[in-house]
């Protein structure tokens, strides 16, 4: 894990150094996400999505008029639900991540951009609720991996005064639980502001 953070720190230092002569903007972003897991071998049966929220900070380093690099740091509440039938049980799995994407951002026309890049997720909380009809049913678990490497991409439209709207999809490349073939998948839509 230390190796991942050293690589990320070196990349952010290189972006900042290279962008000294170009404008750098800072901003806030947040919105709603819809998360679940996908798995080929169905080790997690019939997972259903959970609606939640995300929010955090970004830095946009303009390298020229149409291309920039955008590292971010944000909190993302994720997880999935299991709907019980005769063979299993109802449960909510809540997994919270601190996410660090590093996006390549290309402006197609003024204001409209597409963005894609790697995203590094560090699990900061994990709970399961097996008693959905009683308050305080959450219990701490430790089944999910602490680190999740992902690919993310989407589009954004920035208005002239710094306000923007965005939509993004993220797919986990690493297993959320060892030997499960299950990967995070998240769809998000939100707003933000560049200072």
C-alpha positions in Angstrom: 0.0 0.0 0.0 2.9 2.4 0.8 4.2 1.8 -2.8 0.8 3.0 -4.2 0.8 6.2 -2.2 4.4 7.0 -3.1 3.6 6.6 -6.8 0.5 8.8 -6.4 2.5 11.5 -4.5 5.2 11.5 -7.3 2.6 11.9 -10.0 0.9 14.8 -8.2 4.3 16.5 -7.7 5.1 16.1 -11.4 1.7 17.6 -12.4 2.2 20.6 -10.1 5.7 21.2 -11.3 4.8 20.9 -15.0 1.8 23.2 -14.6 3.6 26.0 -12.9 3.3 28.2 -16.1 -0.3 27.1 -16.8 -3.4 27.9 -14.7 -4.3 25.6 -11.9 -7.9 25.6 -10.6 -9.2 24.1 -7.4 -12.7 23.0 -6.8 -15.4 21.1 -4.9 -17.6 18.3 -6.3 -20.3 16.1 -4.9 -23.5 14.3 -5.8 -25.3 10.9 -5.8 -23.9 7.6 -6.7 -25.4 4.2 -7.4 -23.1 1.3 -6.5 -23.1 -2.4 -6.6 -20.8 -5.3 -7.4 -20.6 -7.4 -10.5 -19.2 -11.0 -10.5 -18.8 -13.7 -13.1 -19.0 -16.7 -10.9 -22.0 -15.4 -8.8 -20.1 -15.9 -5.5 -22.3 -13.0 -4.3 -25.8 -14.0 -5.4 -28.1 -11.3 -6.9 -26.5 -8.2 -5.6 -28.6 -5.1 -5.8 -27.4 -1.5 -6.1 -27.4 1.1 -3.3 -27.9 4.8 -3.7 -25.6 7.0 -1.7 -23.4 10.1 -2.0 -19.9 11.3 -2.7 -18.1 14.6 -2.1 -14.6 16.0 -2.1 -12.0 18.2 -3.7 -10.3 18.5 -7.1 -7.4 20.2 -8.8 -7.4 20.9 -12.5 -4.0 21.6 -14.1 -4.4 23.0 -17.6 -1.6 21.9 -19.8 -3.0 23.7 -22.9 -6.4 25.0 -24.1 -8.0 21.6 -24.6 -6.2 19.2 -22.3 -5.7 19.1 -18.5 -4.9 16.7 -15.7 -7.4 16.5 -12.8 -6.4 14.7 -9.6 -9.2 14.5 -7.0 -9.7 13.4 -3.4 -13.2 12.5 -2.3 -15.3 10.3 0.0 -17.6 7.8 -1.6 -20.2 5.8 0.2 -20.7 2.5 -1.6 -21.9 -1.1 -1.1 -24.7 -3.3 -2.2 -27.8 -5.0 -1.0 -28.9 -8.7 -1.0 -32.5 -9.4 -1.3 -33.3 -12.6 0.5 -35.5 -15.5 -0.7 -36.0 -18.9 0.8 -32.3 -19.8 0.4 -30.6 -16.7 1.8 -31.0 -13.5 3.8 -31.6 -9.8 3.5 -28.5 -7.7 4.1 -27.0 -4.3 3.4 -23.3 -4.0 2.9 -22.0 -0.5 3.4 -18.4 0.1 2.2 -16.9 3.6 2.3 -13.9 4.6 0.4 -11.4 7.5 0.2 -11.0 7.8 -3.6 -8.1 9.3 -5.5 -8.6 9.4 -9.3 -6.1 11.0 -11.7 -8.0 11.9 -14.8 -6.9 13.0 -18.3 -9.5 15.6 -19.3 -10.1 16.6 -22.9 -12.3 19.5 -23.9 -14.3 18.7 -27.0 -15.9 22.1 -27.3 -15.9 25.0 -24.9 -17.2 23.8 -21.6 -17.8 20.2 -22.6 -15.1 17.7 -21.5 -14.6 14.0 -21.4 -12.4 12.5 -18.7 -10.9 9.1 -17.9 -8.1 7.6 -15.9 -7.1 5.3 -13.0 -8.7 5.6 -9.6 -7.2 4.4 -6.3 -9.6 3.5 -3.5 -8.7 3.1 0.1 -11.4 1.5 2.3 -12.1 3.5 5.4 -15.2 1.8 6.7 -17.1 -1.4 6.3 -20.4 -2.5 7.9 -23.1 -5.0 7.3 -26.7 -4.8 8.4 -28.5 -8.2 8.7 -31.5 -6.9 10.6 -33.0 -4.4 8.2 -36.1 -3.7 10.3 -34.4 -2.7 13.5 -32.3 0.4 14.2 -28.7 -0.2 15.2 -28.3 -3.4 13.3 -25.0 -2.4 11.7 -22.0 -4.5 12.7 -18.4 -4.0 11.7 -16.9 -6.5 9.3 -13.5 -7.0 7.7 -14.3 -9.1 4.6 -13.5 -6.4 1.9 -10.0 -5.7 0.7 -8.5 -2.4 1.9 -7.4 -1.2 -1.6 -9.3 -1.1 -4.9 -7.8 -0.2 -8.2 -10.4 1.1 -10.6 -10.9 2.7 -14.0 -13.2 5.7 -14.2 -14.5 7.9 -17.0 -17.3 10.3 -17.8 -18.2 13.7 -19.0 -18.7 17.2 -17.5 -20.0 20.5 -18.7 -18.5 23.6 -17.1 -20.4 26.9 -17.3 -18.5 30.2 -17.7 -18.7 31.1 -14.0 -17.1 27.8 -12.7 -20.2 25.8 -11.9 -20.2 22.3 -13.6 -22.4 19.2 -13.9 -20.9 15.8 -14.3 -21.7 12.1 -14.8 -19.2 9.2 -14.4 -18.9 5.4 -14.4 -16.3 3.5 -12.4 -15.3 -0.2 -12.6 -13.1 -1.9 -10.1 -10.2 -4.0 -11.4 -9.4 -5.7 -8.2 -11.6 -8.1 -6.3 -13.5 -6.5 -3.4 -13.2 -9.8 -1.5 -10.4 -12.3 -2.2 -11.2 -15.2 -4.5 -14.8 -13.8 -5.1 -14.5 -12.5 -8.7 -16.6 -9.6 -7.5 -15.7 -6.1 -8.6 -17.1 -2.7 -7.6 -19.2 -0.8 -10.1 -20.4 2.8 -9.5 -22.4 5.2 -11.5 -22.4 8.8 -10.3 -23.9 12.2 -11.2 -23.3 15.5 -9.4 -22.3 19.1 -9.5 -19.3 21.1 -8.6 -17.6 24.4 -8.6 -14.1 25.6 -9.8 -12.6 28.6 -8.0 
